[in-house]
Amino acid sequence: MADSGRNEREDRALGLDVDITRRDFLNAGLLGTGMALLAARAPGVLAAGKPAYAGVRVGDDWYGYGGVGDYAPSHGNTPEVVNNAHEIRDGLYSGASLDAVDTGEAYDLVVVGGGFAGMGAAYTFMKDMGGTGKKCLILENHPVFGGEAKRNEFVVDGQRLIAPQGSNGLTIPDPEAGGERGAFASGDDEWYFELRMPTDVRYQRMNTEKYPEVEFVTDNYVHNYWMENKVDIGYFFPGAPGEEARFVRNPWKTDFRDAPLPEEVKRDINRWRTDRTRPRHPGDDFRPWLDSMSYQQYMENVMGVNPEVTKLVHATLASGIGLGCDAISAYGAYALGMPGVLNFYDVPAVITRRDAFPGGNDTILRYFVKRLIPGAIAGGDSLEDIALRNINFDALDRPGQPVRMRLRSTVVRVQHAGGASPESSDHVEITYKHAERLYRVKAKAVVMATGGWVNKHAIRDLPEPLREAYATFIHAPVLMVNVGLTNWRAMAKLGISAARWFDGVGESFGFSCNIRQPMIIGDYQPPLDPDRPTVLNFHVPFFYPGMDPKAQGIRGRMEMLMTSYADFERRIRKHLVALFGRAGFDPKRDVAAIILNRWGHAYVCPTPGFYFGRDGKPAARDVIRQGYGRVAFAHAELHGNQHWGPAAMEGRRAALQLKAALG
């Protein structure tokens, strides 16, 4: 029997009894039901042919604290979005007819999804095909536009703090040099200049005489590998039995000399990192060859590194593309600029600069919205106004304007009409759910800029080749956690702004966290002082090396969906004590707020063959890009390595593809 007194004492020590800006959320009924369903299928569910977790719903008690400001009700996938998506998957809207209200509206283009792909499609339509009387409607399922490009906002000890919910990190181009292109850039510069975004930005400097200077990166991503030499990072090793756990500071700068690892592992870590040999490969094009194997196979069979090195690299790759080295195509690792495969770049993919706006790439998304619906964000055209002013929600869906955006509108059904086939139809009917009611609009053409996991269920006349292509897509979740801290003295004492760890630390929550160097915009000037508030970010992928990749994605989603806010909070606090307690961290005093951003299908995981196909068959993404009838597809998944610029480019391609249908 559990010692309830001990658990209560531990919770008090962790600060779980303190009335801070969060709530103690625990849906015990949901958790019990969910875990039972994981173990076995109920007879009724089995008979219906539905997944074991069909019918399980999440609620506000699962969702947790969302911060303050416009984005507070929309952090990660909301309960409404999760439940609606599961209803679509479970066939609730697949009947011959639906009891939907016909709004009487007819649009030239309906864009399903208000993320970067949707914005790229709407922007291209209005710029290249728009004109007098042309109309576009964007249907977005969340309470705020942006997809994963949204923000969390805190007020800690009177200080406003902004952090990204997901999408973050870009390289602001140099207008004189035509932009700097690194491993992540693909269309970024073109959009950046098109949107008339600023190229001159400033970052806060560390302000203290009490602690040594600490080096930072400016986003919550590149400290995981790409700019580790430009950040003070501590690798935390739990220690052998009888030994104390400890940090090794900046191991890449010392070739892992002080790390408690076997010498042969240290040797191969450094060889993996620094070897610039370009391997010989069959054929003239190295790309299909890389796409024929996993990154683990490349590392161990082509480079010949120790399998223990692969274990250390799984999390780094998963942070950028969803799963580890065993699952991801070596070409996917190449597209991210990972060691070994980056040797195939004609110009080395070395990232020398990385930028991030306060809310991550939400500022870029807001520029799209401002260009499409000028009244959507209060104020003028300055970076300060677009990045920091309130959203004018009333302006998004006003009759008469060329582009309208309808929030909390989940598209549940798309089908061609007015003809014997999609090719002979004269319009598309789009049914969406808003406030528990169904509505229907029609359009000359539709861009599906939402995820493939929804598209394959919502589109009723989807051709079989596209359905089969979508069936090959594997998705993995990610959890982005922002912890509002009253201070970060413990990390300053250790001389680090980022930390990395491995199995055996606390409950092994995630694998890294960091404090970034914040951008200054107008009056938004967050401090960079260890005695003042800041945001600590955890970027948590879910991966289980050795399992089938699809099974890994399902297991990760179930773990993320079936864990309560309170349980995640407890794990986070315990983990922070394990990492920083020896340096004086006190969760009761130092933690002011915790926001969870759960993204159930954050990544499409490009397994071998994703980019160039297998067994003589075309790549599934190329099949989907063809579209059909009056429907085109545009979402970041089709690029494989999901990033804001390529996502918007997919939207542009899809809109142009529909030019004939739009007339």
N, C-alpha and C positions, 0 to 999 in steps of 0.2 A: 504494500500500500504506500502511495506517495506521501512524503512528509510535507503536509500542507503548510505547517509553520515555517519550514525551511524555505519553501517556494515563496511564501509571503515576504520573508526577510530578504530573499534575493530580489524580488520585484521592487521592494522599497529601495534597496541599494542601487538598482538600475534606474530609479527615478520613475517607475511606472505608477507610483501613487501621487505624483506631482501633477497639479492642474496646469498643464501647459497647453499649447495650441495644437491639440490632437484629442481624439476620443479613443477610449478603450473599446475597440470593435472586436467582437467575437461571435460569429454565427455558428454556434455549436451544432445546431441541427443540420445546417448546410454541410459542415465539415464531416459529420458522421455519415450523412447520406452519400457525400461525394466519395469518401474513402471506401465505403461499402461497395459502391458501384464500380470502383476501380478493381476490386477483387473479383466480382462476379456480376453477370448480367441478370437482371430480373427477367422472369419468363415472359412477361408482357412486352418488355423492351426487345427481347431477343426475337419474339414472334414478329414484331413490327420491322425488324431488320435495321434498327437504329443503333447508334453508338451506345456504349455502356453508360455514358454520362448524359444521355438525352433526358430532357426534362428537368435537369438541375439548373436552378436559377440563382443568380447572385443579387445582393441588395446593397443598400447604403451602408449596412454594418460591415460589409466586406470592403467597401470602397475606401473609407478613411478620410482623413483631413486633406483638404485641397489647397490650403493657403488663402490668400486674399486677392482681390482684384478680379478682372474680367475672366481669368482662366480658372478660378477656384472651382467651378462646377465641372470642369473638363480636364481632368488629369489622368492620362492614360486612357484605356478603354473604360468607358462608363458602364455601370450596371445595365443601363438601357441598351447600349450598343451591344454588349455581350449577349444579353438575352434575346434581342432582336435577331442577331446573327445566328444564334443557335436555332431559333424558330425557322429561319430560312433554310438552314442546313437540314433540319428535321422534316422539311416538306410541308410546313404549315400553309404555305402560299402557292402550292403546286397544283391546286384543283383547277377544273375547267374554267371556273369563273370565280371572281372575288367580289365581295360586297364593298366596292370602293366608290367614293364620291368623285364624280367627274368634275374637275374644276373649270372645264371649258377653255383651259389655256392651251395654246399651241405655240411652240417655239421652233426656231430654226435649229438650234442645237441645245440639247440637254447634256450637261457634264455631270457624271455621277462620281462624286468625291472632291473634297475641297483641300487636298494636299497639293504638293508641287506639280504632280502630273496633271491634275485637274486645272490648276492655274495656268500651266503652260498651254493647255488646250484652249481654255477660254480666251487667254490673251492673244493667241495666234488667230483664233476665229475673228475676234474683234478687229485686230490689226490688218489681217490679210484678206478677210472675207466679209467683214462687217460693212455696214453702210446704213443708209436711211431705212428704218423699219426693221432691221435685223435684230433678233432677240436671242439671248442665251440665258439659260437657267442652270445654276450650279446647285445640286442637291448634296448636302453634307450631313452625315449621320450624327456627328458630335454636336455638343452645345456651342462650340467655338470652332471656326475654320482652322485648318493647318495640318491635319493628319498628325504625324509625330513631331511636327515643327511647331510646338507650343511651349509655353513657359510655366514655371511655378514662381509664385511671388510670396515672399515672407515680409513681415515686419518684426525684427528681433531687437529688443531694447531700443525701440524707436528708429532703427535703421532699416530702410527699404533694401531688400535683396532680391535679385531676379536670377533664376537658373533655368536651364533647358529641361524639357520633359523627355526629349529624345534626340531628334536631329540637331547636331551641333558641329561646328567646325567648317571653315572654308579658308581659302587663300585669297585675300583681297588682291585683285590684280593691279599691277603697276601700269598705269596708262601710257607711260613712255616706252616701256618694254613690251607692251602688248600682253602683259599678264604672265604670271609664273605658273607653269603647268607641272604638277607633281603626280603622285600615284593616284590621287583622288579626283583630279580635275577631268571633266569631260563636258564641255559646254558651259561650265561655270562662268568663265570670263565673258562670253557672249551675252548671257543673261544679265550679268552684273552691269555691264555698260548699257544694255538695252533698258534696264529699269532705272538708270540714272542714279545709281547708288554711290555713296561717298567712298573715295579711295584713301582718305587721310583720317586715321583714327588714332586715339590715344588710350594708353593703359595705365592703371594705377601703379604706383611704385610702393614697395614695402616701406612702411613708415614706423620705425622703432629704433631705439638705441639700446634696448634691453636684450635683444637677441641677435645672433649672427644673421647676415643676409642670406636669404633662401631664394633659389631659382625656381621659377614657375613656368608652366606652359599656359596658354590662354584658352584652351578648350578642355573638355572632359574625356579625351580619347587618345591623343597622340602620345601621352606619357606611357602607354602600354607597350610601345616599341619604337614608333617612328621618330620620336624626338626625345628618347630617354637620355641622350647625352646633353640635352639642354635643360634638364629639370633635375632637382634634387629629390631622388626617390629612394625609399628604403624598402629593401626586400626582407620580409619577416620570415625567419625560419624557426619552427617550433622547438628544435633542439632534440637530441637523442635522449633516451631515458636517463634521468638523473642530471641532465644539463638544462640550463635556463634558456628559454626562448630569447631570441635577440634579432635586432635589425642589422642588416648589412647595407651600408649607405653607398649608393651609386656604384653597384657592382660592375656595370658595363665600363666604367672609367678605369677599373682596376683588373679587368679580365677575369672577374669572379675569384680573384685571389683569396679573399677572406670568406668566401661562401662555404658553408659546411656541406660540400658535395664531393664525391669521388673525383680524383684527378682526371680520369678519362672522360667523365661527364663535363667537367670544366673545359677540357681541351676541345671537345666537340661542340659545346655551346659557342665557344669563340670561333671555331671553324665555320659553324653554321652562319654565324653573324657576319663574318668578314671574307669568306671565300668568294672570289670574283671570277671563278672559272665558269665559262659557258659550256655546258655539256653538249656532246654531239647528239644528234637526234635524227630519226629517219625522215625523209622527205624534205621539201624546201621550206615548209611552213612549220615552225615550232609550236604554234598555238594549238592545233588539234592534238598534237602529241602530248602537250601539257594537260589538255582537257581529257585525255584518256586515262589519267591516273589521279589518285588522291594526293594531296600535299604530303601526307605521311609516307606514301610510297615513294614520292620524289625525294623526301628528306633521307629516308632510310635506305632505299635501293639505288637511287641515282647519286646522292651526295655521300651516302654511307655513314651517316651520323648515328650515334648511340640512341636507341629507342627511349632512353631516359630524357633525352633532349626533347623529343617529340612531346612527352608528357608535360614538359614545362611550357611548350608552345601552344598547346590546345586552346588555352584560355585567351591568349593573344589573338589568335585567328577568330575564335568564336566571338570576341568583342566586336569584330568588324563585319562578320558575315554569318553569324548565327550558330554554327557548330564547329567542332574541332578539326584537326588535321586528318583524322581518319575518314571524315565524311566529305570534306570540301575538295573540289577539283583543284589540281595544281595551277590551272589557269586562273581560277578565282584568287589564289594566293598571289599570282603574278599581277593581277589587276589591282591588288592592294599594296603592291610593292614590298612583298615579304622577301626575306633573304633567300639566296640560292636562285629562285626564279626571277628576281629582279635583275639578274645578270643578262637577261634577254632584252632589256631596254637598250636602245641605241644610245640614249642619253640617260645616265643613272637617275632613277626616280628617288632623288634625295629631297626630302622636305626640309626646307630651310626656314619656312615661316608658316605659321598657322594662326588664324584669327577666329574669334567667336564673339558674337554680339551677346548682350546680357542674357537674353532668353534663347540663345543658340540661333539656329537658322529661322526661328519664327520671325525675326526682323525682315529677312528676305521675303518670306511669305507675305508679310504685311505690306511690303512694297508692291507685290503683285496685286493685292486687294486694293490698295490705294490707287493704282493705275486703272483698275477695272471699275471700281466704284469709289470715286474721289471722296464722297461724304462718309465712307465707312469708318474712317479713323479721324478723330477730331484734329483740328489744327491744319497747318499748311504742309509744305513739301520737304521740310528739313528732316534730317535723321532723327533729331530729338523728338519731333512731333510724331513721325511715323513709328518709331521704336517705342515711345514711352506714353503717348497719349491714349485715352480710353477709346475702345471700340464703340462706334455708334450703331448698335444693333438694329435700331429702327430704320437705318438707311440701307440695310442689306437687301431687303425684299420689297422695295417700293414699286408699285405699278408704273409703267411708262419708261423706266430706265433701260438701257440696252442690255445690261447684265444684272441679273438678280441672283441672290444667294439665299437659299432656304436651309436653315439649320435644324438639327434634330429631325432630319428627314431621311429615314433609312429606306433605300430602294429595295423592294422585296420581289419585284417582278418586272422583267423587260421582255417585250415580244413585238415582232413586226405585225403590222395590220394593213388593211387596204390592198391586199393582193394575195395571190395563191401561194406565194413563196416569199422569203426575205428579199430575193432579187427583184421581184415584181411589185413589192409593197410600195405604198406611197408615204408611209409614216411609221413611227414606232410608238407604242404605248408604254408608258413608264408608271408603275404603281409604287407608291412609297407610303411608309407609315410615319405618322406624326401625331404625338399625344394620343396614342392608342387607337387612332382612326386611320383608315386607308384612303388615299387620294390618288387620282389618276390625271396625268397630263400627257400630251402627245408632242412629238417633235419630228422634224424632217430627218434628223440624225442624232446619234448618241455616241458619246465617248465614255467608255467604262474606265474611269480612272480610280477605281477602287480595287481591292485585292482580289487575286484569282480565287481565293478560298470562298469568296462571296459570289463572284461572277459565275462560276460553274454551277451554282445552285439557283441563282436569281434569273438567269436568262433562259426562258422556256424553250426557245427554238434554236439553241446553240448547236451548231453542226457537230456531228460525232468526232471528226478529226480534232476540233478545238477542245471538245470535252475530254478526249483521250490525252491531249497535250497537257491540259490543266491537271489531270490526274497524276502526272509525273512530278508536279511541283511539291517540294517539301518545305514546310515552314517551321521556323523556330521562334520562340518568344524571347523577350528581353524585359528586364525590370530595371527601370531607372529610378534610383532613390536619391532624393535631395534632403540632406539633414541640415537644418538651420542650427548653427552653433553660436553660443554666446561669446566664445573665444576659441582660439586654436593654439594655446600656449604649449600643449603637449607635443604637437608636431614641430613647433618652432624650436623647442628644446632638443628635439632629435635632429634638427637641421634638415627637415624634409617638407615638401609640399604634396607628395604623393606616396602611396604605399602599395606594395604588392605582396601577396602571400600565397601559400600552397596548402594542401590538405593538412589537417591536424591543428589548425588555428581556430580556437573557439568552436563554433558550429560550421566553420568553413563557408561563411556567407560571402558569395561572390568571389572575386580574386584581386580586385584593386579598388582604390579610391583616391580622389585628389581634390585639392583646392586649386582653383585656377586664378590666374592674374586677371582681374576684372577690367572690362572696358569702361572708360569714362565717356558719358554722353550728357552734355549739358549739366543740369543739376544732379544727375544721377552719378554720384561719385562714392561708391562703396569703399570702405576702408580696407587696407591691406596691412593690418596691425594685429599681431597675435593676441592682444588684449581686447580686441573688438570683434563684433559678430562677422560671420562669413557662412558660406554654404560648402559643405563637404558632399561630394557626389560619388555614388556607387553605380557603376555600369555593370549589371549582373546578367550575363548570358546563362542559358541552361543547356548543358551538354553532358553526354554520358558515353565517352569513347568506348568503342567495341560493340555497341548496340547498333542495330539497323538504323540508318539516319532518320527514316520516317518515324520509327518508334521513339527515337530520341526527341523529336519535335513534339509528339503527343505527350510523352512523359513530362517534358518541360512545361507544356501548357497546363497539364493537370496539376503539377506541383505549384505553379504560380496561381492558378485559379482556385485551388482548394486550400490555400494557406491564408488564414485570416490576417487582417491588419495587425491585430494585437500580437500574433505569433511572429510576424515579420519584425515588428518593432522590438520585441524581446530579443530576437536573434541579432538584430543590428546593434542594440545596446551592449549585449554580451560580447559581441565581436569587437566593438570599439574598446571595451575594457581590456580584452585580450591583447589588442594591438598597442594601445597607448596608455594603459593603466599604470605601467611602471614609470611613465613620464609625467604622471599627475592627472591624467584624464579622469574626470568624475562625471558620469552620465547624468546624475541627478542635477548637477550644477551647470554642466556645459551644453546639454542638448535642449534646445528651445522648441523645435518642431521637426516632424518627419513627414514627408510626402512620398507616397508610392505612385509610380507611373507604370502600370502594367500594360504591356503591349503583347497581345496573344499571338500575333502573326507578324512580328517585327521584321523578320528576314525571310526571303526565299533563300534556301540553302543550295547553292550551285554544286551539286555532286558531279562526278565525272560524266561528261557528255552533255552537260547543261548548255554549254556555249556553242558547240559545233556538232552535236548529235552523236549517235552511236549506231553501229551496225548498218551504216549506209543510210540511215534515216535522218531527216532534218531535225535540228534542235527544236524542242517544243516551243521555245519562246518565239522562234521565227514563224511557226505555224500560227500561233496566236496573233502575232503582229499583222497577219494578213487580214484579219477581221472578216466580216461577212455582211452582206446586205447593206443596211444603213447603220451598222454598229462597228466601231473601231475600238481598240483596246490600248490603254496607256496607263501603265503603273510602273513603279520603280523596279518591281520584280523582274520585268522583262530585260532590264540591263544586267541583272545578276548581282553586281556590286552596287548596293543601293546608296544613292547620294543625291543631293538636291538638284544639281545641274542636269545629270542624266535623266532624272525623273521628269523634270520640266521639258526636256528634249523629247521624251517619249510622248508627252502631251502634244507638243508641236507636230510631231510626225503623224499622230492619230488625227488631229484636226485637218491637216492638209490632205490626208488620205480620204477624207469625207467631202472634199471640195465638190465633186460631181453630184453627190447626193444632196448637197445643200443648194445647188442650183445657182 
